[in-house]
Amino acid sequence: MNPIVTVQDAVTAFADFMEPSGAELDAIEQELPLILAEVDLLDAQIVTLDRIPSELDARRTRRALARVLAERAALANHAATVSLPGGAA
């Protein structure tokens, strides 16, 4: 039986430079409203898994889906307005 400690030492040896960069953190922060909207949609869908959805459940799911679509559109529009390097926009 091999001890797991030796494997842990090899894995944690690279932990310092496996952290996300500033640019990656900025990208996550930009996408956070979409991520939260998708979590709300998933929550609305999970509620309806073990029962017949009521009108309130259906409304909640539709609103959550509309919010996801709005956030996706906003994120796509934001990405389209960012100018490309070299002025090729």
Secondary structure as GFF3:
##gff-version 3
##sequence-region A 1 89
A	DSSP	alpha_helix	5	12	.	.	.	ID=ss1
A	DSSP	three_ten_helix	16	18	.	.	.	ID=ss2
A	DSSP	alpha_helix	22	47	.	.	.	ID=ss3
A	DSSP	alpha_helix	55	81	.	.	.	ID=ss4
###
